[in-house]
Amino acid sequence: MKQAQSYKPNMMVGDQSYPAYQLRNVLAYLRQHYGEEVVELLCSQIGVGEQELAHQQVIYVWQADFAMEFLQTYTQDAEIGAKVGHQYSVEDLDFLLSFFSRCDTIGDCLQFVLTHPELVGSFTDTLVSHEDGKLYVRWLNTGKIKPERYSCQFQHSVCGLLTVGKGLAGQAILADKILLTERQRDAEFLSSVTGAEVIFEAEFNEWTIDHKYLSLPVTYCFDKSNTNTTSNQQVSYIQVLLDELRQSFPDCPNMDQMASSQNISSRTLRRRISQSGTSYQKLVDQVRCQAAIGLILSGQKSVDEIAEVMGFGEVSHFRQSFKHWLGHPPGHFLRLNEKLI
């Protein structure tokens, strides 16, 4: 039986910070396989030049998200996320190297990744659990990202983590199973580089790894003279809004009320949020969805009680909203996760 899972609301959006090395990796792949013109096209669309990017430690989440969508759309390759993730090296990790140098095992490194989205960047919320000597990492699409793009990000993350883990441990690290919500298709590359059984048409995107890999010691020789742990993160306006929404929960202000609290017009607020690649309603949905998941997984309240806590007059309205947020009604979501506890 699995140990109780850990829910990590790690999704980063808009103008929140994301590691620049990941964008550099995407550009390197495009240059190698598709040429300089494609690289220049992507750079022009996200408003950052390569010379400028070479000296940046962080970019905005919307730029990383746009780059992944561009990559998928341009290549029309269902495994492109896995292929780009597989070309990472430890040396690419920039300021994160100083943090990993303090880790004793691969499990320590993975724990750092899962618990520090503000440093490593994250497109998703996750559920982490254990069973019979295996670690399960399930992605929850609380941001309602298009399934194809979400799968691309998921494959990119899994392959990147396993590849970097191999560099840190000095030996291959393989996954046990990889579950994808996509329809059945060829997954030869993903399977070959991860060593995993790939299963399609699953309820969630999820990957599993044996504990024996997590206990491997970190053997990589770090440059001890490089002690930089600063990511030069900029203040995120989106984070300011999310913080205010969470503090006011469950009575989240509407856009006019939020604009008033920010001493700006609703039009200016809408424009600022739009420039960060999101919307006010998506931010509200993110806060409410994450709160609902946390309440459900706590097991301390019934669905009816959660609906009341969250300010829904009718439990049926809460069920409909939850299904809109996560693709499953609360009861179905809870039954799926009873397998994890």
Secondary structure as UniProt FT lines:
FT   STRAND          6..8
FT   TURN            14..15
FT   STRAND          17..19
FT   HELIX           20..34
FT   HELIX           36..46
FT   HELIX           50..54
FT   STRAND          58..60
FT   HELIX           61..75
FT   TURN            78..79
FT   HELIX           80..85
FT   TURN            86..87
FT   HELIX           90..93
FT   TURN            94..95
FT   HELIX           96..100
FT   TURN            101..102
FT   HELIX           106..115
FT   HELIX           117..120
FT   STRAND          125..131
FT   TURN            132..133
FT   STRAND          134..140
FT   TURN            142..143
FT   HELIX           147..169
FT   STRAND          177..179
FT   HELIX           188..194
FT   STRAND          197..199
FT   STRAND          205..210
FT   HELIX           211..214
FT   TURN            224..225
FT   HELIX           237..248
FT   TURN            249..250
FT   HELIX           255..261
FT   TURN            262..263
FT   HELIX           266..275
FT   TURN            276..277
FT   HELIX           280..298
FT   HELIX           303..309
FT   TURN            310..311
FT   HELIX           315..326
FT   HELIX           330..338
FT   TURN            339..340
//
